[in-house]
Every structure is written in C-alpha cells, then in structure tokens.
Amino acid sequence: MEAFVDWMWPTFSESKSKIFLRSAIARMKLRKNKKMEERQRTEREVKLLFKQEKEDLARIRVEQLIRENNMVAAFEMLELYCEILQTRLGVINKVMYSKEVDMAERVPNDLREAIYSLVWVSLRVPVPEFKQFAAQLKLKFGEKLLVDMGNNTDNHVNSRLIELLSTKPAHPELVDAYIDELMGTEKSKLVVCRLFVCCVLCVVCVCVCVCVCVCVGVCVCGCVRVCWRVFTSVRALVRFSTRALCCHPS
C-alpha cells in the first residue's frame, strides 16, 4: 500500500536521496581511477609523439589530457557537495513546498551552492545518480525552480565548476604550460646524457691529440694549443646542444 501511495503521489524521500548521493560518490571514485590511468597512458603517448616530431598530434593529445584533468577536479568538488548534502538532508526535508511563494527563497542558504551545482551538473555529467537526486529535489522545490537551477538563472552554481566542465578548447598558453611540465623531465635526462657524452668525447680528443703530438715531436706549447682548440670546440657544442634542447620540446 505504501509503495502504491508513493507511486501515485510521490514525495521527497530522505532515504532515497542519501542512497543516490552515496552511489554518485562511489561512481565518481571509479571514474576518477579510470581517468587517472588514462592520463598516465596519454602522457606516455605525448612524450612519444614529441620524440617522433609529431607536434600537432601531440598538442591534440595534450588538450585531451587537460579535459581529463578538469573532469577529475570537477569530480572532487562534486564529491564534497555530495558529502555535505548527505549530512544535511534533514534540513532539506523540512522545507515546505508552496505554489504561492518563490521556492528559491526557501532553499537553505548554506546548501544553496551545493544544491544548484548538483542539479546543474545532472544535465552535463554522465552520472545517472545526479539525475535521480535532481528528481527528488523536483518533488521538494517544484519543476520551475529545477529548470532555473539547470540553466543557472540565478548564478548560484560554482563558477570554478562551470569553468572545469566548459566545452571550450584549452587556451594555447595552457597547452604550452602542460607540454613544458610533461617534457621537463625528459629534457633534463637528455641534457645530462649529452653533457656526459660531450665530456667523454672531450677527454678522448685531448688524449688523442697528446699522443699524436708526442709521436710527431711537436713541442709542448703546440700540444697545449691543440688541446685548447679541441676543448673550446667541444664546449661550444655542449652549449649549442643544451640551448637547443631547452628551447624545443623534442
């Protein structure tokens, strides 16, 4: 009988809302773990593409990486909202619906941003529990207010959340910053490797020059001059390779 009444005249359910919020948190944690794995794989692909001098394709991968990072950050914010609302569902349940008053004024002030943000993302994030929770809020606050929440008519949705879930392409400067961060470690490794090779080459060249000078009977001054020329040439090569490596990601 209770189930029939709930089906015919549905009302806001605190217990159902708590289940939806808990399920949303669990689903977002799974999505975050999956996206973290995808991010590591994408980072490896970007480094490989730069080594293959496919910069345009690498930049597209970096833009994808930025979107994945933004989604993870958005999930973290939404998890916090879900935790807050779980503990304050009793406050929402005490709100009385009335067609004669503006229900936006009856939304608890300390929960306003969380409620508006969850309803807003329910139309934009593929987490079905958000839509189910929004349906419960519709029973409490009415359809008109839910439409306003979904459209962010009153600008109560968290602005940072809107920015993270924006579909606009990443700014080129942000893409460059991500590339520098990703390739920074690779640059350091290559610089150390090139410096080591150049130093070994310098030592070998000096030894060869000394042996040749001794064999052909060149004076000590001549030997020193030859070694100095070799040293300056190798030093210039090291500076050029290091400068070129720091200026270019590949």
C-alpha positions as CSV (number, residue, x, y, z in Angstrom):
1,M,0.0,0.0,0.0
2,E,2.8,2.4,0.9
3,A,4.5,1.6,-2.4
4,F,1.3,2.4,-4.3
5,V,0.8,5.7,-2.5
6,D,4.5,6.6,-3.2
7,W,3.9,5.8,-6.9
8,M,0.7,7.7,-7.2
9,W,1.7,10.7,-5.0
10,P,5.5,10.8,-4.9
11,T,7.2,12.9,-2.3
12,F,10.7,13.8,-1.4
13,S,12.5,10.9,0.2
14,E,15.4,11.5,2.5
15,S,16.5,7.8,2.5
16,K,16.4,7.6,-1.4
17,S,18.3,10.8,-1.7
18,K,21.0,9.5,0.6
19,I,21.3,6.4,-1.5
20,F,21.6,8.4,-4.7
21,L,24.3,10.6,-3.2
22,R,26.3,7.7,-1.9
23,S,26.0,5.9,-5.2
24,A,27.2,9.0,-7.0
25,I,30.3,9.3,-4.8
26,A,31.1,5.6,-5.5
27,R,30.7,6.0,-9.2
28,M,32.8,9.2,-9.4
29,K,35.6,7.5,-7.5
30,L,35.6,4.7,-10.1
31,R,35.6,7.2,-12.9
32,K,38.5,9.1,-11.3
33,N,40.6,6.0,-11.0
34,K,39.9,5.1,-14.7
35,K,40.7,8.7,-15.8
36,M,44.0,8.6,-13.8
37,E,45.0,5.5,-15.7
38,E,44.0,7.1,-19.0
39,R,46.0,10.2,-18.0
40,Q,49.2,8.2,-17.5
41,R,48.7,6.5,-20.8
42,T,48.1,9.8,-22.6
43,E,51.3,11.3,-21.0
44,R,53.3,8.5,-22.4
45,E,51.7,9.0,-25.9
46,V,52.5,12.7,-25.8
47,K,56.2,12.1,-25.0
48,L,56.5,9.6,-27.7
49,L,54.8,11.9,-30.3
50,F,57.2,14.7,-29.5
51,K,60.2,12.3,-29.9
52,Q,58.7,11.4,-33.3
53,E,58.4,15.2,-34.1
54,K,54.6,14.9,-34.4
55,E,53.9,18.1,-32.6
56,D,50.4,18.9,-33.9
57,L,49.1,15.5,-32.9
58,A,50.8,15.8,-29.6
59,R,49.1,19.1,-28.9
60,I,45.7,17.5,-29.6
61,R,46.6,14.7,-27.0
62,V,47.6,17.4,-24.5
63,E,44.2,19.2,-25.0
64,Q,42.5,15.8,-24.3
65,L,44.7,15.4,-21.2
66,I,43.6,18.9,-19.9
67,R,40.0,17.9,-20.3
68,E,40.6,14.7,-18.3
69,N,42.3,16.6,-15.6
70,N,39.5,19.1,-15.4
71,M,36.9,16.3,-15.1
72,V,38.9,14.7,-12.2
73,A,39.0,18.1,-10.5
74,A,35.2,18.5,-11.0
75,F,34.6,15.1,-9.6
76,E,36.5,16.1,-6.4
77,M,34.3,19.2,-6.0
78,L,31.1,17.2,-6.6
79,E,32.1,14.5,-4.1
80,L,32.5,17.3,-1.5
81,Y,29.0,18.6,-2.3
82,C,27.5,15.1,-2.0
83,E,29.1,14.6,1.4
84,I,27.7,17.9,2.6
85,L,24.2,17.2,1.3
86,Q,24.2,13.7,2.8
87,T,24.6,15.2,6.3
88,R,22.0,18.0,5.7
89,L,19.2,16.1,4.0
90,G,17.1,16.6,7.1
91,V,17.3,20.3,6.6
92,I,16.1,19.9,3.0
93,N,13.3,17.6,4.1
94,K,11.9,20.3,6.5
95,V,11.3,22.7,3.6
96,M,7.6,23.0,2.8
97,Y,6.6,23.4,-0.9
98,S,4.1,26.1,-1.8
99,K,2.9,27.4,-5.1
100,E,2.2,30.8,-3.6
101,V,5.9,31.6,-2.7
102,D,9.1,31.7,-4.5
103,M,10.7,28.4,-3.7
104,A,14.2,29.8,-4.4
105,E,13.9,31.7,-1.2
106,R,13.3,28.5,0.7
107,V,16.5,26.8,-0.4
108,P,18.8,26.7,2.7
109,N,21.4,29.4,2.2
110,D,24.3,27.2,3.4
111,L,23.3,24.5,0.9
112,R,22.3,26.7,-2.0
113,E,25.6,26.4,-3.9
114,A,25.7,22.6,-3.5
115,I,22.1,22.1,-4.5
116,Y,22.3,24.3,-7.5
117,S,25.6,22.9,-8.7
118,L,24.4,19.2,-8.4
119,V,21.2,20.0,-10.4
120,W,23.3,21.9,-13.0
121,V,25.8,19.0,-13.5
122,S,23.0,16.5,-13.7
123,L,22.4,17.8,-17.2
124,R,26.1,17.8,-18.2
125,V,27.9,14.9,-16.4
126,P,27.2,11.2,-17.2
127,V,26.4,10.2,-13.6
128,P,22.8,8.9,-13.5
129,E,22.6,9.3,-9.8
130,F,22.7,13.1,-10.2
131,K,19.5,13.0,-12.3
132,Q,17.8,10.8,-9.7
133,F,18.7,13.2,-6.9
134,A,17.6,16.1,-9.0
135,A,14.2,14.3,-9.5
136,Q,13.9,14.1,-5.7
137,L,14.7,17.8,-5.4
138,K,12.0,18.5,-8.0
139,L,9.4,16.9,-5.7
140,K,10.6,19.3,-2.9
141,F,11.1,22.6,-4.8
142,G,9.0,22.2,-7.9
143,E,9.7,22.0,-11.6
144,K,10.1,25.7,-12.2
145,L,13.0,26.1,-9.8
146,L,14.7,22.9,-11.1
147,V,14.7,24.4,-14.6
148,D,16.2,27.6,-13.2
149,M,18.9,25.6,-11.4
150,G,19.7,23.6,-14.6
151,N,20.1,26.9,-16.5
152,N,21.9,28.6,-13.7
153,T,19.5,31.5,-13.9
154,D,20.4,32.9,-10.5
155,N,24.1,32.3,-10.9
156,H,24.4,30.2,-7.8
157,V,26.4,27.4,-9.5
158,N,30.1,27.3,-8.5
159,S,32.0,29.3,-11.1
160,R,35.0,27.1,-10.9
161,L,32.9,24.0,-11.6
162,I,31.5,25.8,-14.7
163,E,35.0,26.5,-15.9
164,L,36.2,22.9,-15.3
165,L,33.2,21.5,-17.3
166,S,33.4,24.0,-20.1
167,T,33.5,22.6,-23.7
168,K,35.7,25.4,-24.9
169,P,39.2,24.3,-26.2
170,A,42.1,24.9,-23.9
171,H,44.0,28.1,-24.3
172,P,47.3,27.7,-26.2
173,E,49.3,29.1,-23.3
174,L,47.8,26.5,-21.0
175,V,48.7,23.8,-23.6
176,D,52.2,25.1,-23.7
177,A,52.5,25.0,-19.9
178,Y,51.3,21.4,-19.9
179,I,53.9,20.5,-22.5
180,D,56.7,22.1,-20.6
181,E,55.7,20.3,-17.5
182,L,55.4,16.9,-19.3
183,M,58.7,17.3,-21.2
184,G,60.7,18.9,-18.3
185,T,61.9,15.5,-17.0
186,E,62.8,14.3,-20.5
187,K,64.7,17.5,-21.2
188,S,66.8,17.1,-18.0
189,K,67.6,13.5,-18.9
190,L,68.7,14.4,-22.4
191,V,70.8,17.3,-21.2
192,V,72.7,15.1,-18.7
193,C,73.2,12.5,-21.3
194,R,74.5,14.9,-23.9
195,L,76.8,16.6,-21.4
196,F,78.2,13.2,-20.4
197,V,78.8,12.2,-24.0
198,C,80.5,15.5,-24.8
199,C,82.7,15.3,-21.8
200,V,83.8,11.8,-22.7
201,L,84.4,13.0,-26.3
202,C,86.5,15.9,-25.0
203,V,88.7,13.6,-22.9
204,V,89.2,11.2,-25.8
205,C,90.1,14.0,-28.2
206,V,92.6,15.5,-25.8
207,C,94.3,12.1,-25.2
208,V,94.5,11.5,-28.9
209,C,95.9,15.0,-29.6
210,V,98.6,14.5,-26.9
211,C,99.6,11.1,-28.3
212,V,99.8,12.5,-31.8
213,C,101.8,15.5,-30.7
214,V,104.3,13.3,-28.8
215,C,104.6,10.9,-31.7
216,V,105.4,13.6,-34.3
217,G,107.6,15.6,-31.9
218,V,105.5,18.7,-31.6
219,C,106.6,21.0,-28.7
220,V,104.6,21.3,-25.5
221,C,103.2,24.7,-26.4
222,G,101.9,23.4,-29.7
223,C,100.3,20.4,-27.9
224,V,98.6,22.8,-25.4
225,R,97.3,25.0,-28.2
226,V,95.8,21.9,-30.0
227,C,94.2,20.7,-26.7
228,W,92.7,24.2,-26.1
229,R,91.1,24.3,-29.5
230,V,89.6,20.9,-29.0
231,F,88.3,22.0,-25.6
232,T,86.7,25.2,-26.9
233,S,85.1,23.4,-29.8
234,V,83.6,20.7,-27.5
235,R,82.4,23.4,-25.1
236,A,80.7,25.3,-27.9
237,L,79.0,22.1,-29.0
238,V,77.7,21.4,-25.4
239,R,76.3,25.0,-25.1
240,F,74.6,24.7,-28.5
241,S,73.0,21.4,-27.8
242,T,71.8,22.4,-24.4
243,R,70.3,25.7,-25.6
244,A,68.6,23.9,-28.5
245,L,67.2,21.2,-26.2
246,C,65.8,23.8,-23.7
247,C,64.2,25.8,-26.5
248,H,62.4,22.9,-28.2
249,P,60.4,20.1,-26.5
250,S,61.5,17.4,-28.9
